[in-house]
Amino acid sequence: MKCPKCGCQDDKVIDSRTSREGDVIRRRRECLNCAHRYTTYEQVEKDALFVMKRDGRREKFDRSKLLKGIEIACQKRPVSTDQIERLVDEIHDVINNEHEREVPSTEVGELLMAKLREIDEVAYVRFASVYRSFRDINEFISEVNNLSQPATGASRS
């Protein structure tokens, strides 16, 4: 592994720990040249997963894009960073387990909305208002009124 400080490729592993339910190994390393300590992560590389957009385009699944959308919906809400990270991990796991190469964007959106609804109803409505592109206030009011009814089949664990 190349040292980020001096570029030397000689290092030693000081500590190794499994994280994220055994999917990732975190390693602390020390450069044998400059003694700089740094962290690396090792994980199994999976085939790329693509999202099929509504207009027919294919886009590589981007975890950070999903994270950003959730963070915006949860802004100024009592939802912790850990909850958001777990939510992204859950959605990513469901998608990876159910789809090998491609997933429809609508499935990602519906899954995300179901998970958000369980965590915070305001964040859910914020996301739904953008995702569903309400045409008028009546559609928005209808969605808010639906919150008083139990969630249907869209939720997955």
GIZI-V890610 format. One line per field, one symbol per residue. ss: DSSP state (A for helix, B for strand, O for the rest). burial: I if it has 9 or more other C-alpha atoms within 8 Angstrom, else O. A space follows every 10 residues. Layout:
ss: ???
burial: ???
This chain:
ss: OOOOOOOOOO BBBBBBBBBA AAOBBBBBBB BOOOOOBBBB BBBOOOOOOB BBOOOOOBBB OOAAAAAAAA AAAOOOOOOO AAAAAAAAAA AAAAAAAAOO OBBBAAAAAA AAAAAAAAAO AAAAAAAAAA AOOOOOAAAA AAAAAAOOOO OOOOOOO
burial: OOIOOOOIOI IOIOOIOIIO OOIIIIIIII IOOOOOOIOO OOOOOOOOII IIIOOOOOOO OOOOOIIOII IOIIOOOOIO OOOIIOIIOI IIOIIIOOOO OIIIIOOIII IIIIIIIOOI IOIIIIIIIO OOOIOOOOII OOIIOOIOOO OOOOIOO
